[in-house]
Amino acid sequence: MANINDYIQQIVGAAAGKVEIPDNLKEQVLGGLSSSVLGSLTQTASKAGGLDVLKGFLTGKSDAATSEITALAGNLFNNNVLSKLNLGSLAPVLAGLIPGIMGKLSGFLKDQDGDGDVDLNDILASLKGNSGASGLLGAATSILGGLFGKKS
């Protein structure tokens, strides 16, 4: 995985895999789901108190189903994608994928070093994963760099 977009697209692809999306709209729908999820994370992180909300979400301390981050992802998807496409009865099915997708991201960060809290060391360990892959670490660096105006 090269970046956070790839990770989110993998989750979106798995979630949408059982939904029959018309071929001519599939790219728009999957891209819209992915950008809505990423948009909700970055918008939350950039607002006052947002990093704490994001940390609660990514550590699983807040419920993904009722999270404001999930609600924002749903609103972004509805406003930026579903409202522009004529999907009829498929629209609510696609909108219903958002909580499951966000649930896969919730609880992603864990206390990896056993010190009782999630800190930078835990974030780095979680992002590296058991396989030692650096893709998610690069993704996090990319997101954090984007939030603070730096490129990775």
Protein Blocks (a to p, Z undefined) as FASTA:
>chain_A
ZZfklmmmmmmmmmmmmpccdfklmmmmmmmmmmmmmmmmmmmmmpghklmmmmmmmnop
acfklgmklmmmmmmmmmmmmmmpcekjmmmmmmmmmmmmmmmmgokaccfkonopacfk
lmmmmmnomnopaklmmmmmmmmmmmnopaZZ
